[in-house]
Amino acid sequence: MAAEKFKVAAVGGTFDELHKGHRALLLKAFEVGERVLIGLCTDEFVAKMNKPHPVASYSERLVELKNFLKAHGLLERAKVIPLNDAYGVTLQRGCLEALVVSRETEPTAKKINEERAKRGLEPLHIVVIDMVPAENHKPISTTRIRRGEIDREGRLIKRERA
């Protein structure tokens, strides 16, 4: 069965150290959406997140994201917008139909729909993908990459201590 197609799907994130999990999320968004809004967290928003590691600048992350989209022939169907908070454009009427999120960010998608309901807006369809596991079956994450545990494909770099 083919995935439901939405006119506009949205996905958001920091997309730092663009890894296999990010790529799976982005490709899913293009699978379900004819056009995809990609909210890329601004440096100011990232600063408020208290990440346990440094994060590349917005401009560096944007270049990497656009290179990925170009390599997959998806740039024409994408619109990258700066994300200054968890909601982005999701509280505007009629600008999108679906949100594509990872299992980890599903609670944020539910919060967005609660906020939409308060404003009398239709709920967005939420498409959830599972976290992509690394070789050791733990989810791939930028934090683990930055710690030097795994590479962007989820391959182990240093063995875990017992």
ZAMIDREN-917512 format. One record per residue (C-alpha): x, y, z; residue number from 1. Coordinates in Angstrom, 3 decimals, decimal comma, always signed. Each point is the difference from the previous one (the first is absolute). Layout:
+----------+----------+----------+-----+
:       c1 :       c2 :       c3 : num :
+----------+----------+----------+-----+
:        X :        Y :        Z : NUM :
...
+----------+----------+----------+-----+
END
This chain:
+----------+----------+----------+-----+
:       c1 :       c2 :       c3 : num :
+----------+----------+----------+-----+
:   +0,000 :   +0,000 :   +0,000 :   1 :
:   +1,419 :   +3,392 :   -0,967 :   2 :
:   +0,399 :   +2,588 :   +2,725 :   3 :
:   -2,643 :   +2,715 :   +0,086 :   4 :
:   +1,093 :   +3,074 :   -1,918 :   5 :
:   -0,418 :   +3,424 :   +1,524 :   6 :
:   +0,369 :   +3,243 :   -1,924 :   7 :
:   +2,322 :   +1,356 :   +2,686 :   8 :
:   +1,781 :   -1,924 :   +2,737 :   9 :
:   +2,342 :   +1,573 :   +2,521 :  10 :
:   +3,000 :   -1,198 :   +1,905 :  11 :
:   +2,161 :   +1,903 :   +2,442 :  12 :
:   +3,268 :   -0,372 :   +1,778 :  13 :
:   +3,497 :   +1,155 :   +0,721 :  14 :
:   +1,404 :   -2,394 :   -2,620 :  15 :
:   +3,473 :   +0,304 :   +1,499 :  16 :
:   +2,463 :   -2,675 :   -1,220 :  17 :
:   -2,611 :   -1,010 :   -2,621 :  18 :
:   -0,122 :   -3,741 :   +0,736 :  19 :
:   -1,821 :   -3,132 :   -1,152 :  20 :
:   -2,932 :   +0,710 :   +2,365 :  21 :
:   -0,413 :   +3,545 :   -1,338 :  22 :
:   +0,192 :   -1,276 :   -3,567 :  23 :
:   -2,694 :   -2,634 :   +0,695 :  24 :
:   -2,253 :   +2,697 :   +1,497 :  25 :
:   +0,506 :   +2,362 :   -2,947 :  26 :
:   -0,545 :   -2,719 :   -2,601 :  27 :
:   -3,223 :   -1,079 :   +1,765 :  28 :
:   -1,242 :   +3,601 :   -0,165 :  29 :
:   +0,563 :   +0,030 :   -3,777 :  30 :
:   -1,676 :   -3,404 :   -0,283 :  31 :
:   -3,228 :   +1,294 :   +1,582 :  32 :
:   +0,109 :   +3,636 :   -1,134 :  33 :
:   -0,074 :   +1,462 :   -3,488 :  34 :
:   +1,713 :   +3,072 :   +1,479 :  35 :
:   +1,941 :   +0,007 :   +3,239 :  36 :
:   +0,556 :   +2,855 :   +2,418 :  37 :
:   +3,209 :   -0,585 :   +1,931 :  38 :
:   +0,267 :   +2,021 :   +3,185 :  39 :
:   +3,695 :   +0,409 :   +0,797 :  40 :
:   +0,658 :   +1,123 :   +3,573 :  41 :
:   +1,656 :   +3,410 :   +0,186 :  42 :
:   +3,146 :   +0,519 :   +2,067 :  43 :
:   -2,118 :   +1,929 :   +2,545 :  44 :
:   -2,485 :   -2,902 :   +0,350 :  45 :
:   +2,860 :   -2,519 :   +0,296 :  46 :
:   +1,538 :   +2,108 :   +2,794 :  47 :
:   -3,246 :   -0,398 :   +2,016 :  48 :
:   +0,023 :   -3,804 :   -0,401 :  49 :
:   +2,943 :   -0,619 :   +2,330 :  50 :
:   +1,505 :   -2,615 :   -2,305 :  51 :
:   +2,734 :   -2,068 :   +1,692 :  52 :
:   +2,422 :   +0,792 :   -2,839 :  53 :
:   +0,948 :   +2,825 :   -2,378 :  54 :
:   -2,201 :   +0,416 :   -3,082 :  55 :
:   +1,137 :   +1,157 :   -3,431 :  56 :
:   -1,214 :   +3,451 :   -1,048 :  57 :
:   -3,318 :   +0,480 :   -1,818 :  58 :
:   +1,833 :   +0,854 :   -3,227 :  59 :
:   +2,160 :   -3,158 :   +0,187 :  60 :
:   -3,032 :   -2,198 :   +0,736 :  61 :
:   -1,960 :   +1,673 :   -2,828 :  62 :
:   +2,770 :   -0,689 :   -2,548 :  63 :
:   +0,175 :   -3,658 :   +1,037 :  64 :
:   -3,782 :   -0,368 :   -0,116 :  65 :
:   -0,236 :   +1,588 :   -3,463 :  66 :
:   +2,830 :   -2,204 :   -1,284 :  67 :
:   -1,881 :   -3,092 :   +1,205 :  68 :
:   -3,234 :   +1,187 :   -1,666 :  69 :
:   +1,818 :   +0,821 :   -3,235 :  70 :
:   +1,727 :   -3,414 :   -0,047 :  71 :
:   -3,432 :   -1,663 :   +0,256 :  72 :
:   -1,689 :   +2,266 :   -2,554 :  73 :
:   -2,306 :   +1,409 :   +2,689 :  74 :
:   +1,053 :   +3,644 :   +0,158 :  75 :
:   -2,831 :   +1,146 :   -2,307 :  76 :
:   -2,635 :   -1,548 :   +2,290 :  77 :
:   +1,484 :   +1,407 :   +3,216 :  78 :
:   -0,240 :   +3,308 :   +1,768 :  79 :
:   +2,401 :   +0,497 :   +2,894 :  80 :
:   -1,215 :   +2,505 :   +2,571 :  81 :
:   +1,698 :   +1,229 :   +3,186 :  82 :
:   -1,546 :   -1,506 :   +3,131 :  83 :
:   +0,025 :   +2,313 :   +3,022 :  84 :
:   -2,194 :   -2,162 :   +2,247 :  85 :
:   -1,628 :   -3,445 :   +0,142 :  86 :
:   -3,070 :   +1,184 :   -1,932 :  87 :
:   +1,413 :   +1,742 :   -3,056 :  88 :
:   -2,788 :   +0,462 :   -2,571 :  89 :
:   -2,067 :   -2,914 :   +1,341 :  90 :
:   -2,537 :   +2,296 :   +1,678 :  91 :
:   -0,897 :   +1,803 :   -3,218 :  92 :
:   -3,140 :   -1,003 :   -1,841 :  93 :
:   +0,367 :   -1,937 :   -3,220 :  94 :
:   +3,754 :   -0,010 :   -0,450 :  95 :
:   +0,551 :   -3,727 :   +0,579 :  96 :
:   -1,851 :   -3,274 :   +0,513 :  97 :
:   +2,482 :   -2,375 :   +1,588 :  98 :
:   +2,929 :   -0,071 :   +2,395 :  99 :
:   +2,700 :   -2,621 :   -0,337 : 100 :
:   +1,731 :   -0,693 :   +3,303 : 101 :
:   +2,214 :   -2,570 :   +1,666 : 102 :
:   -1,272 :   -2,045 :   +2,938 : 103 :
:   +2,128 :   +2,344 :   +2,177 : 104 :
:   -1,763 :   +3,177 :   -1,204 : 105 :
:   -3,524 :   -1,433 :   -0,209 : 106 :
:   -1,018 :   +1,725 :   +3,302 : 107 :
:   +0,800 :   +3,384 :   -1,599 : 108 :
:   -2,267 :   -0,848 :   -2,957 : 109 :
:   -2,809 :   -0,844 :   +2,434 : 110 :
:   +0,548 :   +3,335 :   +1,791 : 111 :
:   -0,244 :   +1,785 :   -3,355 : 112 :
:   -3,367 :   -1,665 :   -0,668 : 113 :
:   -1,240 :   +0,935 :   +3,492 : 114 :
:   +0,948 :   +3,622 :   -0,693 : 115 :
:   -1,678 :   -0,177 :   -3,443 : 116 :
:   -3,203 :   -1,323 :   +1,638 : 117 :
:   -0,028 :   +2,964 :   +2,425 : 118 :
:   +0,156 :   +2,290 :   -3,034 : 119 :
:   -2,789 :   -1,806 :   -1,838 : 120 :
:   +2,339 :   -1,493 :   -2,608 : 121 :
:   -0,224 :   -3,510 :   -1,431 : 122 :
:   +2,533 :   -2,419 :   +1,481 : 123 :
:   +3,010 :   -0,837 :   -2,157 : 124 :
:   +0,590 :   -3,595 :   -1,049 : 125 :
:   +2,963 :   -1,302 :   +1,965 : 126 :
:   +2,291 :   -2,433 :   -1,790 : 127 :
:   +2,413 :   -1,629 :   +2,446 : 128 :
:   +3,155 :   -1,861 :   -0,932 : 129 :
:   +1,977 :   -2,110 :   +2,408 : 130 :
:   +3,432 :   +1,156 :   +1,056 : 131 :
:   +2,692 :   -1,484 :   -2,234 : 132 :
:   +2,174 :   -2,396 :   +2,006 : 133 :
:   +3,783 :   -0,013 :   +0,006 : 134 :
:   +2,018 :   -3,235 :   -0,172 : 135 :
:   -0,542 :   -0,535 :   +3,728 : 136 :
:   -3,793 :   +0,423 :   -0,410 : 137 :
:   -0,116 :   +3,297 :   +1,907 : 138 :
:   -1,449 :   +2,949 :   -1,976 : 139 :
:   +2,331 :   +2,046 :   -2,163 : 140 :
:   +0,235 :   +3,519 :   +1,395 : 141 :
:   +2,102 :   +3,084 :   -0,539 : 142 :
:   +0,988 :   -0,176 :   +3,681 : 143 :
:   +1,480 :   -3,476 :   -0,502 : 144 :
:   +1,786 :   +1,156 :   -3,170 : 145 :
:   +1,411 :   +3,069 :   +1,771 : 146 :
:   +1,200 :   -2,231 :   +2,877 : 147 :
:   +1,914 :   -2,096 :   -2,526 : 148 :
:   -2,005 :   -3,189 :   +0,749 : 149 :
:   -1,348 :   -0,455 :   -3,539 : 150 :
:   +0,341 :   +1,484 :   -3,462 : 151 :
:   -2,840 :   +1,527 :   -2,033 : 152 :
:   -0,946 :   -3,453 :   -1,323 : 153 :
:   -0,311 :   -1,437 :   +3,510 : 154 :
:   +3,229 :   -1,994 :   -0,099 : 155 :
:   +1,714 :   -0,330 :   +3,382 : 156 :
:   +3,222 :   +1,966 :   +0,386 : 157 :
:   +0,943 :   -0,807 :   +3,559 : 158 :
:   -1,056 :   -3,078 :   +1,846 : 159 :
:   -2,167 :   +0,509 :   +3,047 : 160 :
:   +1,576 :   -0,746 :   +3,343 : 161 :
:   -1,595 :   -2,798 :   +1,999 : 162 :
+----------+----------+----------+-----+
END
